[in-house]
Structures are given as structure tokens and as C-alpha cells.
Amino acid sequence: MDIQFLGTSAGQPSKSRNVSSLALKLLDERNEVWLFDCGEGTQHQILRTTLRPRKITKVFITHLHGDHIFGLPGFLASRNFQASEEEGQTDLEMYGPVGLKNYVLSALTASKTRLQFRIHFHELADGGKIFEDATFSVYAEPLDHTIFCLGYRVVQADKTGELDAHKLAADGLPFGPLFGKIKTGEAVGFDGKIFKPSDYIGADISGKVVTILGDTRKTERSVRLAVGSDVLVHEATYEAKEAKMAKKHGHSTSAQAAEVANEAAVKRLLLNHVSARYVGPIAHQLAAEARAIHESSYVVKDFYEEKI
């Protein structure tokens, strides 16, 4: 599981940062990529990475402000051209607030854009579990912005513990298909002995948890959603001295984001959605203010990538 930031600016692009978008790469786990928000120019950012639009199977939109959705029509049109004759085109699942479907279909209709794939819309008016299969679950929670806005919690299913192949071999089981049966939880009889999976498989390995928040004031809902996360992505639109400005416009300071990370006991805090006023060395001030509260805090740049 990897996370790559495609846009980390707040409200409008700057010379060094595009507007909001990030990709959660699940290539090893599912051979898929999930996109969170799609600000204007996201398809151009994707061109500067190894991402393939056809691999993006799910899009999660936090809210309907333009810097988070204006890139959707262009991205969808470009994805439409990515199918090969051999592989064809895959449908797209899209999650977000009520009104998202109307926005997307209106843009496609007005531009007479016809897609070769279907978009399955999941409009959300509240929180809860919004997706689950054998590998991942996704939860949503309303945040505290100037319009309805969501945060998302992505939970990887626990993995079966490691098979102690050396112990199995030492105890007399020949390497081969019988090892596979043990790994899948089946007891195996061989040479008068019974080999039980519980004797050779270690404890389950906890799955990773990633929480990605949209624009928000500091709120207990953010803490609840992020509890115990390996990585929390939190906006840091303003520095600490601008707390009143942040509250007025429905945003957070880097210090407030760090407070959320502390209260939620997350391992790493990645700060994005940085105001264009913080350029160059000034952006380091945001990181310093956050790190004074939560040691493992980092202000990320466009194209920053981290393995989770």
C-alpha cells in the first residue's frame, strides 16, 4: 500500500503545488488505485507519475468545492481513452456528497462526452461503513467545514500469520502441496502424524489503517475516524497564529491537525492543503508547529510518495 500526493495546495494552485488530489496505490493488494479528490489539473499531475488512469477503480470525493472536483470531467474523459483492445475498460465507483452525480453528469452532458465505462455513484448524506470486501473496508464520517464534507478511513483486513516452513520440514512434512493446505488452515496427516495449522502458523498480522480527511475545522469526528491510524492525512491550511481565520473559513492550522493526531494516537501525520501564502521555507514553519505537538508530522509536497 502506497500513498502519493498529486495536489497539496488549498483553494487555488501555486507555482509549486496543484489543488487537492491524492492516490492510494493498492497494486500489490488489489491491482487497483483509489483516487481521493480530483482538483483541476489532476490528469496533468497523473501524467508526471507512473499511475495509469485505467487502474483507478474508485474515486472518493470529500466535498463539492471546486478545488476538490473541477478535475473530474477531464480525468474521466482521459480515462476513457486508456482502455486497450485486449483489456477493455473497467467501470468506476464514485463516492461523495449528495450532488456529486448531478455535477459529473451535467459536465459530461454539456460537453457531449460519452464514456465507454459506467460510473456507479454512491452519494453519502451521513457516515458509516460505505464499502467492504475480503481485503478492505472503508468508513466515512462528516467533518466540520463550510459545506458538507467527509473524511474517509481505509482499513486493510488482517492477514493470516506467517507459515513456519522450517519447523514443518523439521517435523517431517515434505515440502510441497501439503504445505499449502496447512497455510489455508487445513490439518494434514502424513506418516502417521497429524500436522495442525495452529502449531505452524503465527498470529494474524494486523492490516494497515489510513485516514484521509477533507477540509475541516478541528473536530472530535476527525479524532474518532482517525483513531489508531498508521497514517493520517490532515489539512493544514494555516499556521497556528491564524486559528481565528481557520475557524472562520472552516479549516485547521497545522497545530490543530497535530492535536487531532495526538488525540487519535496515529503513527504518522501527513499535512496537505497548504495555503498558497506559505511558499518555500515558510512552509517549514507549519511542520515545526505540528512537530512540537506530534513528533511524527510532515508537510508534504506534490508527488511525495510514502509506503504504508
MARLOZA-547161 format. One record per residue (C-alpha): residue in one letter; x, y, z. Coordinates in nm, 2 decimals. Last residue first. Layout:
code->a&east->X&north->Y&up->Z
...
end
This chain:
code->i&east->0.25&north->0.24&up->0.44
code->k&east->0.48&north->0.33&up->0.16
code->e&east->0.51&north->0.70&up->0.11
code->e&east->0.51&north->0.92&up->-0.20
code->y&east->0.55&north->1.29&up->-0.24
code->f&east->0.43&north->1.39&up->-0.59
code->d&east->0.31&north->1.73&up->-0.47
code->k&east->0.47&north->1.83&up->-0.14
code->v&east->0.41&north->1.70&up->0.21
code->v&east->0.42&north->1.88&up->0.54
code->y&east->0.54&north->1.62&up->0.79
code->s&east->0.44&north->1.52&up->1.15
code->s&east->0.59&north->1.24&up->1.35
code->e&east->0.66&north->1.44&up->1.67
code->h&east->0.30&north->1.54&up->1.74
code->i&east->0.28&north->1.87&up->1.93
code->a&east->0.61&north->2.04&up->1.86
code->r&east->0.60&north->1.86&up->1.52
code->a&east->0.29&north->2.05&up->1.42
code->e&east->0.45&north->2.39&up->1.47
code->a&east->0.77&north->2.28&up->1.30
code->a&east->0.58&north->2.14&up->1.00
code->l&east->0.39&north->2.47&up->0.96
code->q&east->0.71&north->2.66&up->0.99
code->h&east->0.87&north->2.45&up->0.72
code->a&east->0.61&north->2.60&up->0.48
code->i&east->0.78&north->2.94&up->0.53
code->p&east->1.10&north->2.80&up->0.37
code->g&east->0.94&north->2.79&up->0.02
code->v&east->0.58&north->2.91&up->0.00
code->y&east->0.32&north->2.95&up->0.26
code->r&east->0.07&north->3.21&up->0.12
code->a&east->-0.05&north->2.95&up->-0.12
code->s&east->-0.24&north->2.79&up->0.17
code->v&east->-0.15&north->2.43&up->0.24
code->h&east->-0.40&north->2.15&up->0.17
code->n&east->-0.16&north->1.89&up->0.30
code->l&east->-0.02&north->1.76&up->0.63
code->l&east->0.09&north->1.40&up->0.67
code->l&east->0.07&north->1.28&up->1.03
code->r&east->0.23&north->0.95&up->1.12
code->k&east->0.17&north->0.69&up->1.39
code->v&east->-0.18&north->0.80&up->1.49
code->a&east->-0.28&north->0.82&up->1.86
code->a&east->-0.62&north->0.98&up->1.79
code->e&east->-0.57&north->1.25&up->2.05
code->n&east->-0.22&north->1.31&up->1.92
code->a&east->-0.32&north->1.32&up->1.55
code->v&east->-0.60&north->1.56&up->1.63
code->e&east->-0.36&north->1.79&up->1.82
code->a&east->-0.13&north->1.77&up->1.52
code->a&east->-0.41&north->1.89&up->1.29
code->q&east->-0.47&north->2.18&up->1.54
code->a&east->-0.10&north->2.27&up->1.52
code->s&east->-0.11&north->2.27&up->1.14
code->t&east->-0.40&north->2.51&up->1.15
code->s&east->-0.75&north->2.39&up->1.05
code->h&east->-1.02&north->2.50&up->0.81
code->g&east->-1.38&north->2.61&up->0.80
code->h&east->-1.33&north->2.96&up->0.68
code->k&east->-1.40&north->3.13&up->1.01
code->k&east->-1.22&north->2.86&up->1.21
code->a&east->-0.90&north->2.90&up->1.01
code->m&east->-0.91&north->3.28&up->1.03
code->k&east->-0.94&north->3.25&up->1.41
code->a&east->-0.65&north->3.00&up->1.43
code->e&east->-0.42&north->3.22&up->1.22
code->k&east->-0.14&north->3.23&up->1.48
code->a&east->-0.11&north->2.85&up->1.44
code->e&east->-0.02&north->2.85&up->1.07
code->y&east->-0.30&north->2.80&up->0.82
code->t&east->-0.43&north->2.55&up->0.56
code->a&east->-0.30&north->2.24&up->0.74
code->e&east->-0.53&north->1.96&up->0.60
code->h&east->-0.50&north->1.62&up->0.75
code->v&east->-0.37&north->1.29&up->0.61
code->l&east->-0.35&north->1.04&up->0.90
code->v&east->-0.12&north->0.74&up->0.86
code->d&east->-0.09&north->0.42&up->1.07
code->s&east->-0.43&north->0.50&up->1.21
code->g&east->-0.51&north->0.42&up->1.57
code->v&east->-0.81&north->0.65&up->1.60
code->a&east->-0.85&north->0.85&up->1.27
code->l&east->-1.23&north->0.85&up->1.24
code->r&east->-1.29&north->0.92&up->1.60
code->v&east->-1.04&north->1.20&up->1.61
code->s&east->-1.18&north->1.36&up->1.29
code->r&east->-1.53&north->1.35&up->1.45
code->e&east->-1.40&north->1.52&up->1.76
code->t&east->-1.35&north->1.83&up->1.55
code->k&east->-1.07&north->2.07&up->1.44
code->r&east->-1.21&north->2.26&up->1.15
code->t&east->-1.24&north->2.07&up->0.83
code->d&east->-1.14&north->2.03&up->0.47
code->g&east->-1.13&north->1.66&up->0.37
code->l&east->-0.97&north->1.39&up->0.57
code->i&east->-0.78&north->1.08&up->0.47
code->t&east->-0.74&north->0.81&up->0.73
code->v&east->-0.51&north->0.51&up->0.65
code->v&east->-0.52&north->0.18&up->0.85
code->k&east->-0.29&north->-0.11&up->0.79
code->g&east->-0.39&north->-0.47&up->0.85
code->s&east->-0.29&north->-0.65&up->1.16
code->i&east->-0.09&north->-0.97&up->1.11
code->d&east->-0.26&north->-1.28&up->1.24
code->a&east->-0.05&north->-1.48&up->1.49
code->g&east->0.19&north->-1.74&up->1.36
code->i&east->0.11&north->-2.05&up->1.16
code->y&east->0.29&north->-2.38&up->1.25
code->d&east->0.12&north->-2.53&up->1.55
code->s&east->-0.22&north->-2.38&up->1.49
code->p&east->-0.21&north->-2.53&up->1.14
code->k&east->-0.22&north->-2.89&up->1.29
code->f&east->0.01&north->-3.16&up->1.15
code->i&east->-0.12&north->-3.50&up->1.23
code->k&east->0.14&north->-3.78&up->1.23
code->g&east->0.13&north->-4.14&up->1.10
code->d&east->0.35&north->-4.07&up->0.80
code->f&east->0.14&north->-3.77&up->0.70
code->g&east->-0.20&north->-3.63&up->0.81
code->v&east->-0.27&north->-3.27&up->0.74
code->a&east->-0.49&north->-3.02&up->0.93
code->e&east->-0.64&north->-2.75&up->0.70
code->g&east->-0.60&north->-2.38&up->0.78
code->t&east->-0.51&north->-2.24&up->0.44
code->k&east->-0.14&north->-2.24&up->0.52
code->i&east->-0.16&north->-2.61&up->0.63
code->k&east->-0.31&north->-2.70&up->0.29
code->g&east->-0.03&north->-2.51&up->0.11
code->f&east->0.24&north->-2.70&up->0.30
code->l&east->0.07&north->-3.02&up->0.19
code->p&east->0.12&north->-2.91&up->-0.18
code->g&east->0.50&north->-2.94&up->-0.15
code->f&east->0.78&north->-2.96&up->0.11
code->p&east->0.78&north->-3.29&up->0.29
code->l&east->0.64&north->-3.29&up->0.65
code->g&east->0.88&north->-3.44&up->0.89
code->d&east->0.89&north->-3.22&up->1.20
code->a&east->1.20&north->-3.04&up->1.06
code->a&east->1.01&north->-2.96&up->0.74
code->l&east->0.72&north->-2.81&up->0.94
code->k&east->0.96&north->-2.61&up->1.16
code->h&east->1.14&north->-2.47&up->0.86
code->a&east->0.81&north->-2.38&up->0.69
code->d&east->0.69&north->-2.16&up->0.98
code->l&east->0.38&north->-2.02&up->0.80
code->e&east->0.34&north->-1.65&up->0.85
code->g&east->0.02&north->-1.52&up->1.01
code->t&east->-0.30&north->-1.47&up->0.81
code->k&east->-0.36&north->-1.11&up->0.72
code->d&east->-0.59&north->-0.86&up->0.89
code->a&east->-0.82&north->-0.67&up->0.66
code->q&east->-0.70&north->-0.33&up->0.55
code->v&east->-0.89&north->-0.04&up->0.68
code->v&east->-0.95&north->0.28&up->0.49
code->r&east->-1.10&north->0.57&up->0.69
code->y&east->-1.25&north->0.85&up->0.49
code->g&east->-1.34&north->1.21&up->0.58
code->l&east->-1.64&north->1.39&up->0.45
code->c&east->-1.76&north->1.74&up->0.39
code->f&east->-2.10&north->1.91&up->0.39
code->i&east->-2.03&north->2.28&up->0.34
code->t&east->-1.84&north->2.54&up->0.55
code->h&east->-1.64&north->2.26&up->0.70
code->d&east->-1.69&north->2.04&up->1.01
code->l&east->-1.65&north->1.67&up->0.92
code->p&east->-1.90&north->1.40&up->0.82
code->e&east->-1.76&north->1.05&up->0.87
code->a&east->-1.69&north->0.78&up->0.61
code->y&east->-1.57&north->0.42&up->0.65
code->v&east->-1.39&north->0.20&up->0.40
code->s&east->-1.33&north->-0.18&up->0.44
code->f&east->-1.05&north->-0.37&up->0.27
code->t&east->-0.94&north->-0.72&up->0.16
code->a&east->-1.23&north->-0.95&up->0.18
code->d&east->-1.48&north->-0.69&up->0.08
code->e&east->-1.63&north->-0.38&up->0.24
code->f&east->-1.75&north->-0.04&up->0.13
code->i&east->-1.95&north->0.25&up->0.28
code->k&east->-1.93&north->0.18&up->0.65
code->g&east->-2.08&north->0.47&up->0.84
code->g&east->-2.13&north->0.85&up->0.79
code->d&east->-2.41&north->1.07&up->0.66
code->a&east->-2.56&north->1.20&up->0.34
code->l&east->-2.35&north->1.00&up->0.10
code->e&east->-2.39&north->0.96&up->-0.27
code->h&east->-2.27&north->0.63&up->-0.41
code->f&east->-2.24&north->0.67&up->-0.79
code->h&east->-2.16&north->0.38&up->-1.02
code->i&east->-1.99&north->0.52&up->-1.32
code->r&east->-2.02&north->0.31&up->-1.63
code->f&east->-1.75&north->0.27&up->-1.89
code->q&east->-1.72&north->0.36&up->-2.26
code->l&east->-1.79&north->0.72&up->-2.17
code->r&east->-1.96&north->0.97&up->-2.40
code->t&east->-1.86&north->1.33&up->-2.36
code->k&east->-2.12&north->1.57&up->-2.51
code->s&east->-1.96&north->1.86&up->-2.33
code->a&east->-2.29&north->1.96&up->-2.17
code->t&east->-2.37&north->1.60&up->-2.09
code->l&east->-2.04&north->1.52&up->-1.93
code->a&east->-2.04&north->1.83&up->-1.72
code->s&east->-2.41&north->1.78&up->-1.62
code->l&east->-2.34&north->1.41&up->-1.54
code->v&east->-2.05&north->1.49&up->-1.31
code->y&east->-2.23&north->1.77&up->-1.12
code->n&east->-2.56&north->1.58&up->-1.09
code->k&east->-2.37&north->1.27&up->-0.95
code->l&east->-2.18&north->1.48&up->-0.70
code->g&east->-2.49&north->1.65&up->-0.56
code->v&east->-2.52&north->1.44&up->-0.25
code->p&east->-2.17&north->1.40&up->-0.10
code->g&east->-1.91&north->1.16&up->-0.23
code->y&east->-1.83&north->0.81&up->-0.36
code->m&east->-1.75&north->0.71&up->-0.72
code->e&east->-1.71&north->0.35&up->-0.84
code->l&east->-1.57&north->0.32&up->-1.19
code->d&east->-1.64&north->0.06&up->-1.45
code->t&east->-1.35&north->-0.11&up->-1.63
code->q&east->-1.25&north->-0.06&up->-1.99
code->g&east->-1.12&north->-0.33&up->-2.23
code->e&east->-0.82&north->-0.54&up->-2.16
code->e&east->-0.72&north->-0.67&up->-2.50
code->e&east->-0.84&north->-0.37&up->-2.71
code->s&east->-0.67&north->-0.14&up->-2.47
code->a&east->-0.86&north->0.10&up->-2.25
code->q&east->-0.69&north->0.44&up->-2.17
code->f&east->-0.91&north->0.67&up->-2.38
code->n&east->-1.20&north->0.69&up->-2.14
code->r&east->-0.96&north->0.76&up->-1.86
code->s&east->-0.89&north->1.09&up->-2.03
code->a&east->-1.26&north->1.19&up->-2.04
code->l&east->-1.30&north->1.09&up->-1.67
code->f&east->-0.99&north->1.29&up->-1.57
code->g&east->-1.11&north->1.60&up->-1.76
code->p&east->-1.46&north->1.59&up->-1.61
code->l&east->-1.32&north->1.52&up->-1.26
code->g&east->-1.06&north->1.80&up->-1.24
code->f&east->-1.30&north->2.06&up->-1.10
code->i&east->-1.38&north->1.84&up->-0.80
code->h&east->-1.16&north->1.92&up->-0.50
code->d&east->-1.06&north->2.28&up->-0.58
code->g&east->-1.42&north->2.34&up->-0.69
code->h&east->-1.58&north->2.28&up->-0.35
code->l&east->-1.80&north->1.98&up->-0.37
code->h&east->-1.68&north->1.77&up->-0.07
code->t&east->-1.46&north->1.48&up->0.03
code->i&east->-1.47&north->1.29&up->-0.31
code->f&east->-1.37&north->0.93&up->-0.32
code->v&east->-1.29&north->0.78&up->-0.66
code->k&east->-1.27&north->0.41&up->-0.71
code->t&east->-1.13&north->0.19&up->-0.99
code->i&east->-0.81&north->0.39&up->-1.09
code->k&east->-0.61&north->0.13&up->-1.28
code->r&east->-0.73&north->0.27&up->-1.61
code->p&east->-0.59&north->0.61&up->-1.51
code->r&east->-0.24&north->0.46&up->-1.51
code->l&east->-0.01&north->0.60&up->-1.24
code->t&east->0.37&north->0.61&up->-1.31
code->t&east->0.37&north->0.98&up->-1.23
code->r&east->0.40&north->1.31&up->-1.43
code->l&east->0.10&north->1.22&up->-1.64
code->i&east->-0.10&north->1.19&up->-1.32
code->q&east->-0.03&north->1.56&up->-1.24
code->h&east->-0.19&north->1.65&up->-1.58
code->q&east->-0.50&north->1.45&up->-1.50
code->t&east->-0.52&north->1.63&up->-1.17
code->g&east->-0.53&north->1.96&up->-1.34
code->e&east->-0.84&north->2.09&up->-1.15
code->g&east->-0.90&north->1.91&up->-0.83
code->c&east->-0.98&north->1.54&up->-0.81
code->d&east->-1.05&north->1.42&up->-0.46
code->f&east->-0.92&north->1.08&up->-0.33
code->l&east->-0.83&north->0.84&up->-0.60
code->w&east->-0.81&north->0.47&up->-0.54
code->v&east->-0.56&north->0.26&up->-0.74
code->e&east->-0.60&north->-0.11&up->-0.82
code->n&east->-0.40&north->-0.43&up->-0.86
code->r&east->-0.58&north->-0.54&up->-0.54
code->e&east->-0.32&north->-0.59&up->-0.26
code->d&east->0.00&north->-0.54&up->-0.46
code->l&east->-0.14&north->-0.25&up->-0.66
code->l&east->-0.32&north->-0.08&up->-0.38
code->k&east->-0.20&north->0.27&up->-0.46
code->l&east->-0.39&north->0.54&up->-0.27
code->a&east->-0.38&north->0.84&up->-0.49
code->l&east->-0.41&north->1.20&up->-0.38
code->s&east->-0.59&north->1.51&up->-0.50
code->s&east->-0.63&north->1.87&up->-0.39
code->v&east->-0.50&north->2.17&up->-0.59
code->n&east->-0.16&north->2.19&up->-0.75
code->r&east->0.15&north->2.30&up->-0.56
code->s&east->0.48&north->2.45&up->-0.67
code->k&east->0.37&north->2.75&up->-0.88
code->s&east->0.05&north->2.78&up->-0.68
code->p&east->-0.29&north->2.62&up->-0.73
code->q&east->-0.60&north->2.76&up->-0.58
code->g&east->-0.81&north->2.68&up->-0.27
code->a&east->-0.55&north->2.50&up->-0.07
code->s&east->-0.25&north->2.33&up->-0.23
code->t&east->-0.14&north->1.97&up->-0.19
code->g&east->-0.20&north->1.81&up->-0.53
code->l&east->-0.10&north->1.47&up->-0.67
code->f&east->0.00&north->1.32&up->-0.34
code->q&east->0.11&north->0.95&up->-0.35
code->i&east->0.01&north->0.69&up->-0.09
code->d&east->0.14&north->0.34&up->-0.11
code->m&east->0.00&north->0.00&up->0.00
end
